[in-house]
C-alpha cells in the first residue's frame, strides 16, 4: 500500500521533471513557426493562442498536470488531433512488436541460461557466453541493418519496412512476415542480458548448502537441477523484468526507426523532430508509468515468491 | 566492581586495515600486467582500443586534408585496394571517416565515463557514509532518475539544445550515474561496519578523513571496473543519438549510419556496415577490458563472470 502511494508520487514527480526539461530547453515549437516564412505574424499568434502557448508557464504547467491525470493530454501541434487519440492508434503496433519479443526473450533466455549452467565452463557454456557478449555489445539499429542487408538486399525473402505491404496488405500472413525481422532483432539484442543473468544465478544457487544436501540424499541430478535449483534461480530474473521494460522501450525506438514500424517508438522520434510537445509529454508520461508500474509489480511478485523479503 | 569491568577487553588488532608488505609501484604494475595479460579477450580489447586511440589522435597525419570536404569524384565505390572500406556518397574514404569518427566516440566515452564515475562515486560515498536523511534523499533522487525514460529524454534534450559534443557528453553522464551510486553505496555500507573504520572513528578522525583516506581508496578498483563496464553502454547511447540524426555532430559513427540509410537500398552496403562494425568493436573491446580488469582487481568476483546487468539486478 505504502509502495503504491510512493509510486503515484513518483509518477507526479517524473511528470513534473519531464515538463521542466522539455520547456526549459531553447528551441520550442515556436521556432518551427518562426522559421516558416509563409506564416504571417498574426497567424503565428493565433496558432500560439490556440495551443495555449501564450499563457504564462505556470498556467501551462497546471493545465498539463491536471490534464495528464484526467486524460486530457492536449492537442497535437502536428496532427491537430487529441494527443490521446494519436497515441492510442499507435499502441497496437508497438504491442505487436514488444509482446512476442518479450515472451521469446524470456523463454529462450531461460533455456540458454540453463544450457550454460548445466555444465559450467564447458564448450557449450563458453560458446553461449561469448555469443551473448557479442550481442550485448551490438548496437540495436546496426543489427537491424545487417539483417536487412542479408534478408532483403541479398536474399530477397522478407519485406524491408513498415507493417503492411502497399498493395493488398493488411492480411495476417502479410503482417506476420513484416514482423519477423523487427521482432528478431529486438529479441537478439536483449537476449544476452537475460541468459547471462539466468546462468549466473543458477550457478550461484548450485553452490549452496541445500543443493549439497539434496545431492547427499542421492536425488538425481536432473531432479535437483529443475526442482530445487531452478525455483530459486528464477528470483533475480523476476527482478530483472522491471528493468527490462525500460530496455525494451529504448530498443523499440531504435528498432522501429530502422524498420519504419508505425509504433510508439517511431512516434516518439517523429514528434521530437516536429517539436510536438503534447505528444512528447504524453509519451513520456506513458513510458514513466510503464516503468514505475513494472517496478511495482516486480516488487509485489518478488515479495510473494520470496517470503523472506517484506516491504514497509 | 565485577570482574568483567575491571579487565576491559583488549582492543582487537585483527580488524585493522591489513598492512601487507608493500611492493614497489613498478613491481605492482608488472604484476598487474601479467595478471591482465592472462585474459586473452581483455588483451585483444586493450590492443584494439590503443590502436584506435592512436589512429584517432593522429588522424590528420594519416589522412591529410579536410575530412568535411568532398573527396575525389569516385563516389560510392565498393571496397578496393585504394579505398579498403569503400567511399561514401561524397567520394570520401570510409576508412578516413571512421577514424575521424573515432575521435567523437572516444571523446564522448571518456568524458561521459568520467562524469558518471564522479557523480556516482560522490553520491554513493555520501549516501552510504552519512546515512539517514542524506541517504534517503540521494537514493530517492537516484530512483527518480531510474524511472525517467532515459533515451527519449536524452533525445529531446539533444534535439533542443542543438548539436554539440559537450551537450551529448553531459547528458549521457548525468543520466547514467544512479547504478554506480547504488553500487558504491552498498559497498560503503558494508565497509562502515568493518572494525578499522570504527576504530578510526573512535580515534577521532574527521568524517572527511575517513571518507577520503579509507572509504574512497577501498572503492577505487570497484569504481574503475564499473566505469569501464558502463562504457559500452555510453558508446551505444551516443551512437543511437547520432543515428537518429537529431543532433548530428559533423563526423561520427552514428551519423555515418544515419546517412547510409539513403544508400543501402542502392546496394552500398559498405556505407552502413563499417561504421556499425566500428561501434560494435569498440563497445565489445571496452566490455572485454572491463572483464579483464574485474578478474584482476576484484578477485572475489572472479568466478561469477556476470554481466553488468546481472549486478544491476542484484540491487536489493
HADDOCK unambig.tbl for C-alpha pairs under 7 A between the chains (distance, minus, plus):
assign (segid A and resid 10 and name CA) (segid B and resid 144 and name CA) 6.84 0.50 0.50
assign (segid A and resid 14 and name CA) (segid B and resid 144 and name CA) 6.72 0.50 0.50
assign (segid A and resid 14 and name CA) (segid B and resid 148 and name CA) 6.52 0.50 0.50
assign (segid A and resid 25 and name CA) (segid B and resid 157 and name CA) 6.97 0.50 0.50
assign (segid A and resid 25 and name CA) (segid B and resid 160 and name CA) 6.09 0.50 0.50
assign (segid A and resid 25 and name CA) (segid B and resid 161 and name CA) 6.41 0.50 0.50
assign (segid A and resid 26 and name CA) (segid B and resid 160 and name CA) 6.10 0.50 0.50
assign (segid A and resid 26 and name CA) (segid B and resid 161 and name CA) 6.44 0.50 0.50
assign (segid A and resid 27 and name CA) (segid B and resid 160 and name CA) 5.57 0.50 0.50
assign (segid A and resid 134 and name CA) (segid B and resid 284 and name CA) 6.95 0.50 0.50
assign (segid A and resid 137 and name CA) (segid B and resid 232 and name CA) 6.58 0.50 0.50
assign (segid A and resid 137 and name CA) (segid B and resid 280 and name CA) 5.84 0.50 0.50
assign (segid A and resid 137 and name CA) (segid B and resid 283 and name CA) 5.45 0.50 0.50
assign (segid A and resid 137 and name CA) (segid B and resid 284 and name CA) 5.03 0.50 0.50
assign (segid A and resid 138 and name CA) (segid B and resid 280 and name CA) 5.16 0.50 0.50
assign (segid A and resid 139 and name CA) (segid B and resid 236 and name CA) 5.91 0.50 0.50
assign (segid A and resid 139 and name CA) (segid B and resid 280 and name CA) 6.41 0.50 0.50
assign (segid A and resid 142 and name CA) (segid B and resid 276 and name CA) 5.52 0.50 0.50
assign (segid A and resid 193 and name CA) (segid B and resid 309 and name CA) 6.35 0.50 0.50
assign (segid A and resid 196 and name CA) (segid B and resid 306 and name CA) 6.65 0.50 0.50
assign (segid A and resid 196 and name CA) (segid B and resid 307 and name CA) 6.73 0.50 0.50
assign (segid A and resid 197 and name CA) (segid B and resid 310 and name CA) 5.22 0.50 0.50
assign (segid A and resid 200 and name CA) (segid B and resid 304 and name CA) 6.40 0.50 0.50
assign (segid A and resid 200 and name CA) (segid B and resid 306 and name CA) 6.22 0.50 0.50
assign (segid A and resid 236 and name CA) (segid B and resid 313 and name CA) 6.50 0.50 0.50
assign (segid A and resid 239 and name CA) (segid B and resid 313 and name CA) 6.24 0.50 0.50
assign (segid A and resid 240 and name CA) (segid B and resid 313 and name CA) 5.56 0.50 0.50
assign (segid A and resid 250 and name CA) (segid B and resid 151 and name CA) 6.07 0.50 0.50
assign (segid A and resid 272 and name CA) (segid B and resid 156 and name CA) 6.04 0.50 0.50
assign (segid A and resid 284 and name CA) (segid B and resid 149 and name CA) 6.61 0.50 0.50
assign (segid A and resid 287 and name CA) (segid B and resid 149 and name CA) 6.13 0.50 0.50
assign (segid A and resid 288 and name CA) (segid B and resid 147 and name CA) 6.03 0.50 0.50
assign (segid A and resid 288 and name CA) (segid B and resid 148 and name CA) 5.97 0.50 0.50
assign (segid A and resid 288 and name CA) (segid B and resid 149 and name CA) 6.02 0.50 0.50
assign (segid A and resid 291 and name CA) (segid B and resid 147 and name CA) 6.08 0.50 0.50
assign (segid A and resid 292 and name CA) (segid B and resid 147 and name CA) 6.34 0.50 0.50
